Amino acid sequence: MDLSDALSTLWAALHLGASPARSPFTIWQCATLGLDGAPQLRSIVLRGADEKARTLSFHTDLRSPKIAEIAADDRVALVAVDLDSYRQLRLSGRARVVGDAGRRQAMWSAARPHTLILYQTPHAPGTSIAAPEDGHVPPGEAAGGFGNFALIDVELQQLELLDLSPGHHRRALFRWEQGRWCGQWIAP
């Protein structure tokens, strides 16, 4: 595998992770800087990967603390692991809330109904509630929710592929510099 193959492998994993077919690269851990200065980490579902624009997309509740964190400091880091193929992907970039209503509506329309229920609850994520059922919209009352739906794009600035396959550990680092991905091998 050369660096070009490593970059292609990485983007293929991202495209598969964002596709309707589930893969180990569908669920990611996303780190932001909390408003109190402490790191914050949560899972996100990869919803889009655009190699040409070098962006990844996911959606979240507009009332989520991560929205305020991204507004204060847009740097994010993401990591996902495929234990079966011995691969880890680490990415970093700058996140932004997408303002394009057409893109938001297309992503909303493509989402599964059980996913959209998350945006219909009257409570912001993390709000204290008396009982678990208080966090849900009563059956038959679910409606709307689009106003709470935020689409996030992450413009990637750094990509890393760690391959720990038996017999040949490899780690490739790519940085976006002067309009292209510049890669190098680094120690695993």
Secondary structure, 3 states (H helix, E strand, C coil): CCHHHHHHHHHHHHHHHHCCCCCCCCEEEEEEECCCCCEEEEEEECCEEECCCCEEEEEEECCCHHHHHHHHCCEEEEEEEECCCCEEEEEEEEEEECCCHHHHHHHHHHCCHHHHHHHCCCCCCCCCCCCHHHHCCCCCCCCCCHHHEEEEEEEEEEEEEEECCCCCCEEEEEEEECCEEEEEECCC
